[in-house]
Each structure stands twice: as structure tokens, then as C-alpha cells.
Amino acid sequence: MGAGQLWLFDPPKPLVERFGEEFFRQLPTGPGVYLMCGQSEGVLYVGKARNLRKRLGSYRVANPERMPRRIVRLLHQVRRIEWDECPSEHAACEREELLICVLAPKFNAVGKVWEPRANQRKGYLKRREIEERLLNLLKSAETCHPR
């Protein structure tokens, strides 16, 4: 027997309840970027995937033993999922970084490029470098074809 807790009920499946199993079967299998949106908060999370169907399918069960609490909270708040298919994994990485920079989603903690507001004086020296990087990302984002 595993070290995990025995469940009286199955773990919740908020995304399956909201979108249905068919939603996950119809997702594309190529690389891309996905956006999880809330009801009134806008974009909550931006992620990239080598295989959109597998990645988004991994969110079907909100099992607190296998996922961080932050992700379980996110899954209960998601009301809409959108995605952009990209021609390559590299293009998806660049697109994800661009979207995180522009949208600053609430649940994206790792990989943010912008300096926190508390450190604006320290971040001022890097601002030009960040602006140049964002412009390069915008140029390269044209390689992605939005859905």
C-alpha cells in the first residue's frame, strides 16, 4: 500500500466537469501555448506544451497529493481555456515568455521577466535590456499561428 492518504471519494475533476471529456480528446497534439482564464480575472495562467493534448490532459484531475496547492486552486478558478498552436517547441517557448511579460498572469510565478514593483530602482538599469528582449519576442511571435 502506498504512503498516500486513502480517499473516501475520488479527487475532484473541475475541468472535466466544466468542459467534458470530449474537450480533452479534441485538443491538438502539436506544440503550443495555452491560457487558462477565470470568470472575471482574465488570464490566470500561461503555459507551453510540446503536446497540448497531453499537457492539458494532465490537469483533468485536481489531486492534492500530486499537484501543488497553487495549481489545485487555479484549476477550481478556470472558466475558459484557449490555446495557440505553434510550428515548433522553440516558437512555443518564445510565445509563452511574451504572453507572460504582457499579461502578467496571477498564477505564473516562475519565469517572469519584469522586475517586481518593490525593486523598480534596481530594475531600472535592466529595463532597456528587457524592452529589447520583448521587442525580439514580438518579432519572433509572428511565427506562431493563433487559433
C-alpha positions as semicolon CSV with decimal commas, in nm:
position;residue;x (nm);y (nm);z (nm)
1;M;0,000;0,000;0,000
2;G;0,128;0,346;-0,091
3;A;0,221;0,612;0,161
4;G;-0,058;0,839;0,034
5;Q;-0,388;0,905;0,204
6;L;-0,679;0,672;0,128
7;W;-0,965;0,864;-0,031
8;L;-1,327;0,805;0,053
9;F;-1,418;0,992;-0,267
10;D;-1,231;1,035;-0,593
11;P;-1,025;1,355;-0,626
12;P;-1,218;1,645;-0,783
13;K;-1,216;1,695;-1,160
14;P;-1,317;2,060;-1,201
15;L;-1,202;2,091;-1,564
16;V;-1,373;1,767;-1,673
17;E;-1,695;1,880;-1,502
18;R;-1,672;2,220;-1,670
19;F;-1,557;2,122;-2,022
20;G;-1,630;1,748;-2,051
21;E;-1,408;1,458;-2,159
22;E;-1,464;1,535;-2,528
23;F;-1,288;1,871;-2,489
24;F;-0,965;1,693;-2,393
25;R;-0,993;1,441;-2,679
26;Q;-1,028;1,716;-2,938
27;L;-0,717;1,910;-2,836
28;P;-0,433;1,923;-3,092
29;T;-0,127;1,705;-3,033
30;G;0,131;1,956;-3,157
31;P;0,333;2,217;-2,966
32;G;0,170;2,534;-2,847
33;V;0,079;2,775;-2,571
34;Y;-0,232;2,756;-2,354
35;L;-0,408;3,022;-2,148
36;M;-0,628;2,940;-1,851
37;C;-0,880;3,216;-1,791
38;G;-1,100;3,299;-1,493
39;Q;-1,452;3,431;-1,491
40;S;-1,370;3,794;-1,419
41;E;-0,992;3,792;-1,364
42;G;-0,889;3,743;-1,726
43;V;-0,586;3,521;-1,790
44;L;-0,484;3,333;-1,475
45;Y;-0,206;3,115;-1,615
46;V;0,001;3,082;-1,933
47;G;0,186;2,760;-2,012
48;K;0,359;2,592;-2,302
49;A;0,344;2,234;-2,418
50;R;0,527;2,002;-2,652
51;N;0,193;1,820;-2,688
52;L;-0,112;2,031;-2,597
53;R;-0,342;1,729;-2,556
54;K;-0,111;1,555;-2,308
55;R;-0,028;1,871;-2,113
56;L;-0,383;1,994;-2,072
57;G;-0,498;1,638;-2,006
58;S;-0,264;1,628;-1,708
59;Y;-0,486;1,893;-1,543
60;R;-0,805;1,683;-1,561
61;V;-0,778;1,555;-1,202
62;A;-0,704;1,809;-0,928
63;N;-0,530;1,561;-0,698
64;P;-0,385;1,750;-0,398
65;E;-0,134;1,469;-0,336
66;R;0,022;1,504;-0,681
67;M;-0,015;1,876;-0,750
68;P;0,089;2,186;-0,559
69;R;-0,195;2,365;-0,380
70;R;-0,143;2,663;-0,608
71;I;-0,230;2,453;-0,916
72;V;-0,532;2,292;-0,745
73;R;-0,661;2,643;-0,660
74;L;-0,601;2,750;-1,020
75;L;-0,797;2,456;-1,162
76;H;-1,100;2,543;-0,950
77;Q;-1,096;2,902;-1,081
78;V;-1,057;2,824;-1,454
79;R;-1,366;2,901;-1,665
80;R;-1,212;2,902;-2,013
81;I;-0,905;2,751;-2,180
82;E;-0,761;2,892;-2,501
83;W;-0,457;2,780;-2,696
84;D;-0,231;2,882;-2,982
85;E;-0,066;2,611;-3,187
86;C;0,295;2,687;-3,280
87;P;0,516;2,537;-3,551
88;S;0,785;2,424;-3,303
89;E;0,857;2,387;-2,935
90;H;1,105;2,676;-2,956
91;A;0,836;2,904;-3,101
92;A;0,603;2,796;-2,819
93;C;0,869;2,887;-2,558
94;E;0,909;3,234;-2,705
95;R;0,534;3,284;-2,733
96;E;0,486;3,178;-2,369
97;E;0,751;3,422;-2,249
98;L;0,594;3,703;-2,449
99;L;0,245;3,633;-2,313
100;I;0,372;3,615;-1,954
101;C;0,551;3,950;-1,998
102;V;0,247;4,120;-2,149
103;L;-0,035;3,963;-1,945
104;A;0,141;3,906;-1,608
105;P;-0,094;3,621;-1,507
106;K;-0,167;3,577;-1,139
107;F;-0,059;3,211;-1,118
108;N;0,265;3,237;-1,319
109;A;0,533;3,276;-1,054
110;V;0,834;3,121;-1,225
111;G;0,991;3,280;-1,531
112;K;0,856;3,631;-1,503
113;V;1,085;3,871;-1,686
114;W;0,966;4,200;-1,536
115;E;1,118;4,326;-1,214
116;P;0,882;4,342;-0,911
117;R;0,749;4,689;-0,830
118;A;0,931;4,696;-0,495
119;N;1,264;4,670;-0,678
120;Q;1,199;4,926;-0,951
121;R;1,514;5,124;-0,872
122;K;1,730;4,813;-0,909
123;G;1,533;4,706;-1,216
124;Y;1,574;5,042;-1,388
125;L;1,919;4,952;-1,521
126;K;1,779;4,635;-1,678
127;R;1,471;4,800;-1,831
128;R;1,637;4,870;-2,167
129;E;1,761;4,512;-2,190
130;I;1,412;4,383;-2,106
131;E;1,249;4,614;-2,363
132;E;1,488;4,491;-2,633
133;R;1,414;4,131;-2,542
134;L;1,038;4,195;-2,554
135;L;1,070;4,354;-2,899
136;N;1,263;4,048;-3,021
137;L;0,994;3,822;-2,877
138;L;0,723;4,022;-3,053
139;K;0,904;3,983;-3,384
140;S;0,951;3,609;-3,335
141;A;0,590;3,561;-3,218
142;E;0,478;3,613;-3,576
143;T;0,590;3,256;-3,640
144;C;0,303;3,128;-3,424
145;H;-0,038;3,093;-3,579
146;P;-0,311;3,187;-3,329
147;R;-0,607;2,953;-3,305
